[in-house]
Amino acid sequence: MDSPEVTFTLAYLVFAVCFVFTPNEFHAAGLTVQNLLSGWLGSEDAAFVPFHLRRTAATLLCHSLLPLGYYVGMCLAASEKRFHSPTWWLFLLLAVTLPAVACILIYYWSRDRWARHPLARTLALYALPQSGWQAVASSINTEFRRIDKFATGAPGARVIVTDVWVMKVTTYRVHVAQQQDVHLTVTESRQHELSPDSNLPVQLLTIRVASANPAVQAFDIRSWRPA
């Protein structure tokens, strides 16, 4: 029979991987950062940019707590085992350091009303001289509420296209580029015999979205098309 620590380790590893990559089953059960902290995060539809400023910070902190959760769980699952070896002390140090660093980074981001967050810094690149990143954020919030936007992809790599913006929402970041400034380049093409939704052959394209402004970080999106 497996020992309690082995059983707990396997179970926690599965939980941690699913909590980070959030398969459909975890979404259906509500075991996501967005659902667990929905009261603090607010609504994406009502305020897209503020929602993702808080979501990326909360996700970073929650994920950084997973090693500490494993250590505490091991102490409970194998209470008779002594955790005084150098390896466990190093693991505990790492488990405490990760959330501490995450808290420091989140505090830095939140200064000046989140003006130091990577998303706010990107939006500031598109702001007019007499305005700030909040004006750009307000414009994106308004466009996201419109029903004619295009959104597709998994929750961890969602692509959103509005009248003016191309955005990619990932676990820890939101990439933003203005349509009139971007260059699209196909960097990879893969042939698949069957598409997920039909029996027709399709191609999976990886498209590089690069802004004319070199300060805006380029990002990749994936798209299916008939072969």
Residue pairs with C-beta under 8 A, 6 or more apart in sequence:
3 78
4 77
4 78
5 74
5 77
5 78
5 81
7 77
8 73
8 74
8 77
8 78
9 70
9 74
12 69
12 70
12 73
16 66
16 70
18 25
18 26
18 31
19 26
19 31
19 62
19 63
19 66
20 63
20 66
20 171
21 156
22 31
22 32
22 155
22 156
26 32
27 155
30 36
32 155
33 55
33 58
33 59
33 62
34 41
34 55
36 62
37 58
40 54
40 58
41 51
41 54
41 55
41 58
42 50
42 51
42 54
43 51
44 51
44 52
44 144
45 144
45 145
46 141
46 145
47 141
48 140
48 141
48 144
48 145
49 119
49 123
49 137
49 140
49 141
50 114
50 137
50 141
52 119
52 169
52 174
53 109
53 114
53 117
53 119
53 120
56 117
56 119
56 172
56 173
56 174
57 106
57 109
57 110
57 117
59 171
59 172
60 102
60 105
60 106
60 172
61 99
61 102
61 103
61 106
64 98
64 99
64 101
64 102
65 98
65 99
67 91
67 94
67 95
67 98
68 95
68 96
68 98
68 99
70 95
71 83
71 88
71 91
71 92
71 95
74 81
74 83
75 83
83 92
108 116
109 116
109 117
109 118
110 116
110 117
113 134
114 120
115 121
115 124
115 132
115 133
118 173
119 173
119 174
119 176
120 133
120 137
121 133
122 175
122 176
122 216
122 217
123 133
123 136
123 137
123 140
123 176
124 132
124 133
124 136
125 213
125 215
125 216
126 136
126 176
126 178
127 133
127 135
127 136
128 135
139 164
140 162
140 165
140 167
140 176
143 149
143 162
143 163
143 164
143 165
144 160
144 162
146 162
146 163
148 163
149 160
149 161
149 162
150 159
150 160
150 161
150 162
151 158
151 159
151 160
151 161
152 158
152 159
153 159
153 221
153 222
155 169
156 170
156 171
157 168
157 169
157 170
157 222
158 168
158 169
159 166
159 167
159 168
159 169
159 221
160 166
160 167
160 168
160 169
161 167
161 179
163 179
164 178
164 179
164 180
165 176
165 177
165 178
165 179
166 176
166 177
166 178
166 179
166 182
166 209
166 221
167 174
167 175
167 176
167 177
168 174
168 175
168 209
168 219
168 220
168 221
175 209
175 217
175 219
176 216
177 209
177 211
177 216
177 219
178 211
181 211
181 212
181 213
181 216
182 209
182 210
182 211
182 212
183 209
183 210
183 211
183 212
184 207
184 208
184 209
185 207
185 208
185 210
186 205
186 206
186 207
186 208
187 206
187 207
187 208
187 220
188 205
188 206
189 203
189 204
189 205
189 206
190 203
190 204
191 201
191 203
191 227
192 201
192 202
192 203
192 204
192 227
193 201
194 200
194 201
194 202
195 201
195 202
195 224
196 224
200 226
200 227
201 226
201 227
202 224
202 225
202 226
202 227
203 224
203 225
203 226
203 227
204 222
204 223
204 224
205 222
205 223
205 224
205 225
206 220
206 221
206 222
207 220
207 221
207 222
207 223
208 218
208 219
208 220
209 218
209 219
209 220
209 221
210 218
211 218
